Amino acid sequence: MSTNSGPEGLSSAFRIEPLSGANYSPWKVKIADILTSLGLEDHLASEGPKAGSDEAGLAEWRRKDQQALSHIR
């Protein structure tokens, strides 16, 4: 189970079965839904921050990328 306090300070909990070879398809859909609801969908397929991002933009992208990774784990 992953718990998160969202940008508005609201707590939300998500439960999904840990990833295994047998449950990849439903796990993929569920983790995509969770990351989308948290505003982290850009980190599912993105190669990185947009070219020309300033230091603050890069730092924000890295912070959100780490947040997405922590929900996936």
JOFENBEL-V739529 format. One record per helix or strand of 3 or more residues. SS is the DSSP state (A for helix, B for strand). FROM is the first residue (numbers start at 1). TO is the last residue. If there is no record, write none. Layout:
ss=SS from=FROM to=TO
ss=SS from=FROM to=TO
//
This chain:
ss=B from=2 to=5
ss=B from=11 to=14
ss=A from=21 to=37
ss=A from=42 to=45
ss=A from=55 to=72
//
